[in-house]
Amino acid sequence: MAQVTLRINGYAYTIGCKDGEERHLDAMGAEVSRRIEGVRVASGPSGEARMLVMAALLMADDIFELRTKLRTAEAGTPGADPRLGRKLARMAKRAEEIAEGLETK
């Protein structure tokens, strides 16, 4: 099992992952950092927990929107691109896997 140290909001977090998933985990950490920076810019400095919650809520909102689009695509909306539905399904599945991994930590 590999370990990656992510730097998020000035703090270091060492996270375990499957071998070969290090780059993916780095990318996810960068996305969390980007979201926290957006929260900081929008609302000013705040407590660490509050910024993490706000970033998580923004990501959850994105997942919710993707699921809604996926359901629409799966429902066979006229003119819907079937490739988009498959891509959204893969993205939603991966987002759920990531969320489950964060809940167990």
Contacts in CASP RR format, 6 or more apart in sequence:
PFRMAT RR
TARGET T0000
AUTHOR 0000-0000-0000
METHOD contacts of the structure
MODEL  1
MAQVTLRINGYAYTIGCKDGEERHLDAMGAEVSRRIEGVRVASGPSGEAR
MLVMAALLMADDIFELRTKLRTAEAGTPGADPRLGRKLARMAKRAEEIAE
GLETK
1 16 0 8 1.000
1 17 0 8 1.000
1 18 0 8 1.000
1 19 0 8 1.000
2 16 0 8 1.000
2 17 0 8 1.000
2 18 0 8 1.000
2 19 0 8 1.000
2 20 0 8 1.000
2 21 0 8 1.000
2 22 0 8 1.000
3 14 0 8 1.000
3 15 0 8 1.000
3 16 0 8 1.000
3 17 0 8 1.000
4 14 0 8 1.000
4 15 0 8 1.000
4 16 0 8 1.000
4 17 0 8 1.000
4 22 0 8 1.000
4 25 0 8 1.000
4 26 0 8 1.000
5 12 0 8 1.000
5 13 0 8 1.000
5 14 0 8 1.000
5 15 0 8 1.000
6 12 0 8 1.000
6 13 0 8 1.000
6 14 0 8 1.000
6 15 0 8 1.000
6 25 0 8 1.000
6 26 0 8 1.000
6 29 0 8 1.000
6 32 0 8 1.000
6 33 0 8 1.000
7 13 0 8 1.000
7 33 0 8 1.000
8 29 0 8 1.000
8 32 0 8 1.000
8 33 0 8 1.000
8 36 0 8 1.000
9 33 0 8 1.000
9 36 0 8 1.000
9 48 0 8 1.000
9 51 0 8 1.000
9 52 0 8 1.000
11 48 0 8 1.000
15 25 0 8 1.000
15 105 0 8 1.000
16 25 0 8 1.000
17 24 0 8 1.000
17 25 0 8 1.000
28 98 0 8 1.000
31 59 0 8 1.000
32 55 0 8 1.000
32 59 0 8 1.000
35 54 0 8 1.000
35 55 0 8 1.000
35 58 0 8 1.000
35 59 0 8 1.000
36 51 0 8 1.000
36 52 0 8 1.000
36 54 0 8 1.000
36 55 0 8 1.000
39 46 0 8 1.000
39 51 0 8 1.000
39 54 0 8 1.000
39 55 0 8 1.000
39 58 0 8 1.000
40 46 0 8 1.000
40 51 0 8 1.000
43 54 0 8 1.000
46 54 0 8 1.000
63 92 0 8 1.000
63 95 0 8 1.000
63 96 0 8 1.000
63 99 0 8 1.000
66 88 0 8 1.000
66 91 0 8 1.000
66 92 0 8 1.000
66 95 0 8 1.000
67 92 0 8 1.000
69 84 0 8 1.000
69 85 0 8 1.000
69 88 0 8 1.000
70 85 0 8 1.000
70 88 0 8 1.000
70 89 0 8 1.000
70 92 0 8 1.000
72 80 0 8 1.000
73 80 0 8 1.000
73 81 0 8 1.000
73 82 0 8 1.000
73 84 0 8 1.000
73 85 0 8 1.000
73 88 0 8 1.000
74 85 0 8 1.000
74 89 0 8 1.000
END
